[in-house]
Amino acid sequence: MATFGYVALNRQRAKVSGAIEAADRRGALASLKGQGLTPLSITEEQGAKKAAKQEASFWKLSSGPAKKMKPGEVLLFTSELADLIEAGMTLGAALNSLANQGDPNSGICVVAADLRDRIMRGEAFSDAVEAHPDTFPAIYGNMVRAGEASGAMVEVLRRLGEHYERNQSMRSKIVSALTYPCIVLGMGVLAVIFAMVKIVPQFTELFSSMGKELPLPTRMLMGMSEGLIKYGVFIGIGLVFGVIALRKWCKGAGRTRWDRFKLRVPLVKGLVASGAYASLAYTLQTLLANGVNVLQALRISEETCGNAVIEAELRKARERVTDGTTISGPLAQSGVFPRLMTDMMALGEQTGNLPGALGRIGKRYEAELNRNIKIFTTALEPILILLVALVVGFVAIAILSAVFSATSAMGQA
C-alpha cells in the first residue's frame, strides 16, 4: 500500500486536501470518487502535510510571472476544452485535465491551471479569461460570456476554434508568400556584400597600378567598395537602429500613415486589404452569431482589426450606430471598404441575417486573398530577377569598361 496526497473538491465545491492509502494511483482515484470527491491533483507521497506543502508551492508558482499562450496553443487549448466538456466533464475538471497534460511549465498548463483556480474561487470563466489579455483577446472573453448566458459553451468554443483556425490559415498563407522573396533578397544582399568586400578590391589594386583615369562607373564601384570596407560596421549598426526606429514609428505616431501606405502600394495592398476584410467579416460574424450586441461587436472588431485606417472607420461607424444607423451605411460612406462588401452587409441587414452575409463576405475575400497571394508571388519573381540583373550588370559594366579603357590605352601606346 502507498500513501497518496490529494487536492480535491467536495460536494459543496470547496477545496479539500489530505492523504489516502491505496495500492496504486488508479485505486486512489476510485477511492476519492467513492467518497464523493472530485480530484484536482494526486501525488504519491508520505502524508497530508506534504500534500499541503505541494499545494502551497503550486499557488506560489501560479502567482509568479504570468505566462501566455501563442495563437496556435490557444487554438489547441480551445479545441481540447470543447472536446472535454462535450464528453461530459465539468469546466473545472476539464481545465484541470489540461493543466496536468504535457510540460507543467508550458503556456497551456500554466494558463489552464490559473483559469481552473480562479473558477474554483468562484470567478466566472469569462472573468478568468479576461485576466489573461496577452493570451485571450477581447473577442474570446465576450464570446465566452455570451456562451455562459446562453448555456451553449461547447458551441461557442467550437466557433472560437474555427475563428482561430481561419486566422492561422490566412496568416500562414501571407507568411508563405513572403518567405521566398525574403530569402532571395537576403541571399542577393549577402552576395553583393561579398563581392564588394572580397572581389572588387582585387580589381581596384589592378586598375590603380595602371595609372590611367578610370571610367565613371568603375570609380563609383570602387568608391562604394572602399566605403563598405571602411564603414561597413557603422553602416550595419545604423541600419539596425534605423529598422528599430522605423518599427517603433510604425507602431506609434506613424501607425496610421504606415497602414494607409500599405493599402495603396501595388501588389501589397491586395494582400493587406483582402486579409483585413476577410478577418473583419469573420470576427463580426462570430460575435453576432453568438449573441454579442452590435456595438460591442464593433468595438471588439475595432480593437482586433490590426489596421489603423480600418480601425478609425469602425470607430466612426460605432458612433453612428449608437444613433440608430445601420452598420453598412457608415462603412459605405467611409470610402475605405469596397462597395461589394457594404452592399452585401446591407442586404444581410435587410433580410435579418447579417451573420450569414458576413460569412459569405469572409469567404469571398478569403478567396480573393488566395488570388492576390498567387499574383504577388508570380509578379515578385521577375521583379527580383530584374533587381539582381541590374546589380550584376552594373558591376560587370564597371569592370569591363575599365578593362576596355586600359586595353585601348595600351593599343594606342
N, C-alpha and C positions, 0 to 999 in steps of 0.2 A: 504493500500500500504506500502511496505517495501523498504528500500534502500539497495542495494547490491553493494559492491565494487568488481571490477573485474580487472584481468590482462589478456590481450588477444593479438592476432596477427591481424594486419590489412592486407589488400590485398597485400601490399608491404613486408609482412613478418616481419614488425617492431613491437616491443613490445609496447603496449599502456596500460594505466591503467586509471581508472576513477570510476564513480558511476552511477548506473541506478536504476530507480524505477520500481517495478513490484509487482504483487500480491504474487508471490512465486518464488522459485528458478527456477522452470521449465519455468515460464514466462520470467524470466531474461535471461535465456539461449536462448530462442526463439527470444527475442528482440535483443540480441547481434548477433545472426546468421543472423537475418534480416538486420542488418547493415553491413554485410559482414565481421564480426569479428570472429576469431577462439578462443573461451575461453580457457584459460590455468588454471585459478582458479577464483572462485567466492564465496564470503562470505557475509553474511548478516551483515551490519554494518551501520554507520552513514554517511559516505561520502567518497569522494575520498582521503582525507587526511589520513584517517585510512587505506585505501587500499594501499596507497603508503608506509605507515609505516610498514604494514604487509609484503609487498614485500621486503622492506629493511631488515626486520628481517629474512625473508626467505633466502635472499642472505647471510646474516651473518651466518645462520645455515648451509647453503651449503658449506661455506668456512671454516667451523670448522673442527674438527677431522674427517678424512675420514673413512667411514665405508665400509665394504666389505661384499660380499655375500658368503655363503657357496656353495659347489658344487651342493647340492640339490636345493638351491634357484636359482642358475644360470640356472639349467635345467628348473625350473618353469618359470623364467623370459623369457628365450628364447622361450619356447613353447607359452606362452601367447602373447609375442610380435609378433610372427609369425601369430597367430590367428587374432590379431587386424589388422595387416597390410593386411592380406588376406581378411579381412572383408571390406576393403576399406578405413581405416583410414590412415592418413599420419603418417610418422615416429614420428614427434614431438607430434602429438595428441595421438598416441599410447603410447609413453613414458610418456606423461602427465597423461594418464589414469592409468598406472601402478604406477606412483609416488603418486597418490591420493587414492590408494587402501590399506586397512589394516592399520597397525600401522605406523604412519608417521616417527617414529624413527627406523623402521626395515631396514635391509640392502637393500632389494629390493627397498623400497621407496626412501631412501637417494641416492642410486646409480642411479636409474632411473631419479630422479629429476636433478641430476648433469649432466647426459647424455642429458636430454632434454634442459637444459640451455646452454650447450656447443653447441648443434646443433642450437639453436636459435641465438647464437652469430656468427654463420657461420662456425663452425667446421664440418668436415666430421664425419660421425658416426664411422668410423674405428679409426680416431684420438681420438675421445671422449672415445671409448672403451679402447684404449691403455693407456689412462690417469689413468686407474684403473688396474694396473698389478697384484694387490693382488686378484682381483676378476676374471679378464679375462686373461687367459694365452695367449701366443703368437699365438696359433692356432686360437683363437677366432678373434683377430684383423685382421689377414691375410685373414681368410675366409670372414669376413665382407667386407674387401677391395676388394676381388675378386667378392663378390656379388654386390658391388657398381659399379664395372667396367662392369659387365655383365648384370646388371639390374634384377638379379634373387635373390633379397634379401630374399624373403619368402622361396625359395628352400634352400638357404644357411642356414637360421635359422633352418629349419626343419632338415637338416643334422647335424647341430651343436647339436640340441636337441637329435638326435639319438646317436651321439657320446658321449654326457654326460650320456645318459641313459645306454649305454653299459658299460662305465667306472664305473658308480654307481653299476650296476649289478655285475660286476666282483669283485669290492671292497667289496660289501656286502657278496658275497659268501666266500671270503677269511676270512673276519671278523667272519662270522658264523662258519667257520671251526675251527677257533682258540678260539672261546668263550668257548666251552665245556671243552677242556683241560686246559684252563687258570683257570676256576672255580674249576675244580677238583684239580689242582695243588695248588691253593691258599688255598682251604679247607684242603688239606693234610698238608701243611706247618703250618697252624694255629693249626691243631690237634697235630702235633709233638711239637710245641712250648708249647701248653697247658700241654702235657704230661711231658715235660722236666721241666716245672716250678712248676706244682702242684702235679703230681703223683710220679715222680721219687724221689723227696726229701723225701717223706714219707718212701719209701723203703730204702733210704740212711741212715736215722736215725735208722731203724730197723737193717740193716746189720752192722752198726758201733757199735751197742751195743753188738754184738756177740763177738767182739774182735778177729775174725778169718780173715786170709788173703783171700781176695775175688778173684774170677777168673778174668782174664784179660778183658773179655767183660763187666763184671759188673763195674770194675774200670774205663773203658773207658766211659761207660754210665754215671756214677756218676760224672766224670770229666767234661763231656760235659754239664750236667745239672747245675753243680756248676758254670761253666764258663758263661753259658747263663744267670743265675740269677744275677751274679755279673757284667757282662759286656754286658748284652743284649742291654741296651740303646746305648752304644758306637758301638756295632756291627750294630744295626739298622741305626744309623747315618752314619757309614762307608759304609753300603750298599747303602743308598740313594745317598751319594756323589759319590760312585763308579758307580752307574747307570747313574747319570748325566754326569760324566766324560766320560763314555763309549758312551753315546748318542752324546756328542759333538765330540768325536773322530770319531765316525761312520759318522757324517755329515761333518767332516772337513778332517784332514790329513789321517785318516784311511778309508775314504769312499770307495776307490777302493778295498782295501783289504776286507772290510766287504761285499761289493756287490759280489766280486768274491767268498767269502766264502759261501754266500747264494746260489750261483749257483752250489756248489759242495756238500753241505750237503744232505745226503739221506732224502727222503720224502719232505724236504723243497724245494729242487732245482726244483722239478716238479711243485710246486705251483708258485714259483718265475719266472721260465723260461717261462712256458706256458702263465702266465698272462702278462709278458713283451712282448712276441712275438705277442700275440693277440692285445694288446694295440698299439704296434708299427705298425702292419699291418693296423688296423682300422684308426689310425691317418694319415698315409701316404695315404690311400685310400681316406679319407675325403678331404685332402688337394689337392691331384692331381685331383680328380673328380671335384673340384670347381675352377680349373684354376690356382692354385698356382704352380709356376715353381719348377722343381725338386730340385734345390739347396736350395731354400727357404724351401721347404717341409722337406728336410733332416735336415736343421738347426733347424726347429721347433721341429721335432721328437727327435732330439738330446737333446733339452732343456727340453722336457716333458717325456722322456722315464723312468726316475726315477731309472736308474741303471748305475753306473759309467763305468762299463765294456762295456756295450752295447753303452753307450754314446761315449766312445773313438773310438769304431769301426765305428760308424756312422760318426764321425768327419773325420776319415781316408777315408771313402767312399766318403764323400762330397768333399774332396780334390782331389780324383781321378776322380770323375765325372766331375770336372772342366776341366780335361784333355781329356774329351770325352769318358771316360769309362762308361759302364752301371752300374746300382746300384747293380745288383745281383753279378757281378764279384768280386768287393772288399769285399762284405759281405761274399761270399763263401770262400775267402782266409783267412778271419779273424779267422776261427775255432770256433767262438762263436755261430754263427747261424747254426741251423740244416740244413742238406743237402736238405731235402724236401722243406723247406721254400725258400731257394735260387733257387732251381730248378723251383719251381712254379713261382717265380718272373721272372726268365729268360724266361720262357715260355710266361708270360704276356708281357714282353718287345718285344719278337719276334712277337707276334700276334698284338701288338699295343694296348693292353687292360690291361695295368698294374694295373689301379684301380680295375678292375674286379678280377684280380688274387689276389690282396691284400685283397679284400673282402672275397674270398674263403680261403685264408690263415688265416684271422681273425676268421672265423667260425670254421676252423679246430682246431686252438689252443684254442679257447674258449671251444670247446667240450672236448679237452684234459685237460683243466683246471678243468672242472667239474669231469672228471675221477680222476684226481690227488687229488681233494678235497675228494672224496669218499675213495680213497686209504689212504690218510692221516688220516682221521677220523677213519677208520677201523683199521689201524695199531697202532694208538696212544692209543686206549683204552687198549689193553693188555700191552702196554709199561708202562702206568700209573699204572695199576693194579700190575705189577711186581715191580715197584719202591715202591709203598705203601707196598707191601708184604715184600720187603727187609727191609724197615724201621721197620715195625711191628715185623718182625721176629728177627731182631737184638735186639730190646727192650725185646722181650719175652725170647730170649736165655740168655741175660744178667741177667735178673731177675731170671729165672728158674735155671740157673747154680749156682747162689748164694744160692738159696733155697736148691738145691740138695747138695751143698757143706756143708751147715750148718746142714742139716739132717744127712749126712753121718758122720760128726764130732760128733754129738750127739749120733749116734748109736755106734760109737767106744768107747765113754766115758761110 
